[in-house]
């Protein structure tokens, strides 16, 4: 249980550093539960000791997004955004090349009941990857644990524009 508490503290800090705004972005289309679960499993597979394996994300179709100002000049971004053709989920990584094992998935959903459907689909997908995954409620969120990996799902947005933020992380196993 000590490990769970340290993980939850870790995610409280990590969520602040990589989280998107609570409101879903106006241009973000609703994502299917399967697309959200696929993005979470891609993050789950990509997090490792000290970093996120960006090559693993790119190997399964995720592409880095770029930003530019109104004149077409490239803008530096404090986070790396990834999109995938055919998916309305987004993946966010902290900084351009940080040494932190956090991979976040952001997605809007059509309606509040779709949140539960997405959570169930994520749970089934993670258990298919690793039968040791346990699910636990943590405050208003849901945690998926199979140490050293953990994912924390939280509802974002509003009733009218609901969304999900799932932060996937990897923590070095504690030495005894």
C-alpha positions in Angstrom: 0.0 0.0 0.0 3.0 2.3 0.6 3.9 2.0 -3.1 0.3 3.1 -4.0 0.5 6.2 -1.9 3.9 7.2 -3.3 2.6 6.6 -6.8 -0.5 8.8 -6.1 1.8 11.6 -4.8 4.0 11.2 -7.9 1.0 11.5 -10.2 -0.4 14.5 -8.3 2.8 16.4 -9.1 3.2 14.9 -12.6 -0.3 15.7 -13.6 0.2 19.4 -12.9 3.4 19.5 -15.0 2.0 17.8 -18.1 -1.8 18.3 -17.9 -3.8 20.1 -20.5 -6.4 22.6 -19.5 -9.5 21.3 -17.7 -11.7 22.3 -20.6 -11.4 20.2 -23.7 -9.9 22.0 -26.6 -12.5 23.5 -28.9 -11.1 21.8 -32.0 -10.7 18.3 -30.4 -13.2 15.9 -31.8 -14.7 13.2 -29.6 -12.6 10.0 -29.5 -14.0 6.5 -29.5 -13.3 4.4 -26.4 -11.1 2.1 -28.5 -9.0 5.0 -29.7 -8.5 6.2 -26.1 -7.6 2.7 -24.9 -5.2 2.2 -27.8 -3.4 5.5 -27.0 -3.2 4.5 -23.3 -1.7 1.1 -24.2 0.8 2.7 -26.6 1.9 5.0 -23.7 2.0 2.0 -21.3 4.3 0.2 -23.7 6.5 3.3 -24.3 7.2 4.4 -20.7 10.4 3.0 -19.3 13.1 3.9 -16.7 13.9 7.6 -17.0 12.1 8.4 -20.2 9.4 7.7 -22.7 10.5 5.7 -25.8 9.3 8.0 -28.5 10.5 5.6 -31.2 7.9 3.1 -29.9 5.2 5.7 -30.2 6.3 6.6 -33.7 6.6 2.9 -34.7 2.8 2.4 -34.0 1.8 5.5 -36.0 2.1 8.5 -33.6 3.5 11.6 -35.2 4.9 14.7 -33.5 2.8 17.8 -34.0 4.3 21.1 -34.8 3.0 24.6 -34.0 3.4 27.8 -35.9 2.3 31.4 -35.4 0.0 33.2 -37.8 2.9 33.9 -40.1 4.0 30.3 -40.4 7.0 30.7 -38.1 7.6 27.6 -36.0 6.9 28.0 -32.3 8.8 26.2 -29.5 6.4 24.1 -27.4 7.0 23.2 -23.8 5.4 19.8 -24.4 5.6 17.4 -27.3 2.2 16.6 -28.8 1.6 13.5 -30.8 -1.3 12.6 -33.1 -2.2 9.5 -35.0 -4.1 9.2 -38.3 -7.6 8.0 -37.6 -7.6 8.7 -33.9 -9.0 11.7 -32.1 -6.9 11.0 -28.9 -3.8 13.0 -28.3 -0.6 12.0 -26.6 1.4 14.6 -24.7 5.0 14.2 -23.4 6.7 16.8 -21.1 9.4 18.9 -22.9 11.1 18.1 -26.1 13.5 15.5 -24.7 13.0 15.2 -20.9 14.3 12.4 -18.7 10.9 11.8 -17.1 8.7 8.7 -17.6 5.3 10.3 -18.1 3.0 9.9 -21.1 -0.4 11.6 -21.1 -3.4 10.9 -23.2 -6.0 13.6 -23.7 -9.4 12.9 -25.4 -12.8 14.4 -25.5 -15.9 12.2 -25.5 -19.4 12.7 -26.8 -21.2 12.5 -23.5 -20.7 11.7 -19.8 -21.7 8.0 -20.2 -18.9 7.6 -22.7 -16.4 8.2 -19.9 -17.4 5.0 -18.2 -17.3 3.1 -21.5 -13.8 4.5 -22.1 -12.6 3.6 -18.6 -13.9 0.0 -19.0 -12.2 -0.3 -22.4 -8.9 1.0 -21.0 -9.1 -1.5 -18.2 -9.7 -4.4 -20.5 -6.9 -3.3 -22.8 -4.4 -3.0 -20.0 -5.4 -6.3 -18.5 -4.9 -7.9 -21.9 -1.4 -6.5 -21.9 -0.6 -7.4 -18.4 -3.0 -9.7 -16.4 -1.4 -8.3 -13.2 -3.1 -4.8 -13.7 -5.2 -3.8 -10.7 -7.8 -1.1 -10.8 -8.5 1.2 -7.8 -10.4 4.4 -7.2 -8.3 7.3 -6.2 -10.2 10.4 -5.2 -12.2 11.3 -8.3 -9.9 9.3 -10.6 -9.2 5.7 -11.4 -5.8 4.2 -11.1 -4.5 1.2 -13.1 -1.5 -0.4 -11.3 1.0 -3.0 -12.4 4.2 -1.8 -10.8 6.5 -0.3 -11.9 3.8 1.0 -14.4 0.7 3.0 -13.3 -1.9 5.0 -15.1 -4.2 7.6 -13.6 -7.5 8.5 -15.4 -9.3 11.7 -14.5 -12.4 13.4 -16.0 -11.8 16.8 -17.5 -14.0 19.3 -19.2 -17.7 20.0 -18.4 -21.0 18.0 -18.6 -21.5 19.6 -22.0 -17.9 19.0 -23.2 -16.5 16.0 -21.2 -13.1 14.6 -21.6 -10.5 12.3 -20.1 -6.9 12.8 -19.1 -4.9 9.6 -18.5 -1.4 10.0 -17.2 0.8 6.9 -17.6 4.1 6.6 -15.7 6.9 4.4 -14.9 8.7 4.5 -11.6 12.0 2.7 -10.9 11.4 -0.2 -8.6 12.3 0.5 -5.0 15.5 -1.2 -3.9 15.2 -3.1 -0.7 
